[in-house]
Amino acid sequence: MKKTILFLAFFFLPLWQVLAILEVKTNLAPGNYNFPIEVYLMANDKDAKIFYYTDGIGRMDTILEYKKPLVLKEDTSLDFFATTKDYEDTPIQSAKYTFTYSNKITLSIEEKKITVKNTDSDVQNIWYWKIESDTINYEITPNTFLEKNQTFILDYTPKELEKIILYSPDKKEKKSQVYKTPPKEEIEKDKIKVVEEVKIENISPTLLEEIITETWWELSPFEENWISLEDESASWNIEIPKSTDFQLTENITASIQDKKTNNWVFFFLSYLLWVAFMSIISYNIYISQRKNNSLKKIFHKIKK
């Protein structure tokens, strides 16, 4: 019985293969997409060859054999068919793919980087988006996803007045910007706010929580990020951050350099050095006198 079943199976297998209808299809349905896609063409006969063309006509020089997935980035009308070694062809099938890329992908340029940001509410795949200028041609790597407000950063130092352009995968310009070196921030003396009453906190003991009143102070630039404040007698000065927004009677925390305290320390150290110096001299004189007295006693004994 088993031999009969096996014989029938091997006998009818070629017949079923002959009766099978050759088919070919794609892995992705035709439609509109907002990111590049990879289209696979598949036949139900592993020995069949698949051919395709995208010019809408199918001339001999435009019909290509399918060997790897097709990367589609712009509107494409894909025609394809399969054939066997016995020249059994499938009907030509068509699939139309269209692409609409987001207009909410922004571009910004800074001194040493280019930033691409997604301001759309939906997640965007920016694979095959391009950043181009006269000196750069960068294509974003596959499957780079950006969620809302997420950024993609390219390390790059642009030249002055260099125009950077962001292209979507269908080669349409989406954003562009000309780089200009940001101007250096300078403090204009006339625009600096001055206060009449300032409470100083966290400073040296000699000026702890001292209230300075009825005095107009002149603020002047000090180093890079600070402003200095000095009293009229120049006995001390305060360093205040530039970013501090001064308001009338506002309490501020600042570091203070007490010049008088520094002077006292200098005089005290000088006094200690002077005492040490005089002590050494006095000691040397005392030793010398003792030696002289000893010599005199020796000479006196020799004379006797």
Secondary structure, 3 states (H helix, E strand, C coil): CHHHHHHHHHHHHHHHHHHCCCCEEECCCCEEECCCEEECEEECCCCCEEEEECCCCCCCCCCEECCCCEEECCCEEEEEEEECCCCCECCCEEEEEEECCCCCEEEEECCCEEEEEECCCCCEECCCCEEECCCCEEECCCCCEECCCCEEEEECCCCCCCEEEEECCCCCEEEEEECCCCCCCCCCHHHCCCCCCEEEECCCHHHCCCEECCCCCCCEEECCCEEEEECCCCCEEEEEECCCCCCCCCEEECEEEEHHHHHHHHHHHHHHHHHHHHHHHHHHHHHHHHHHHHHHHHHHHHHC
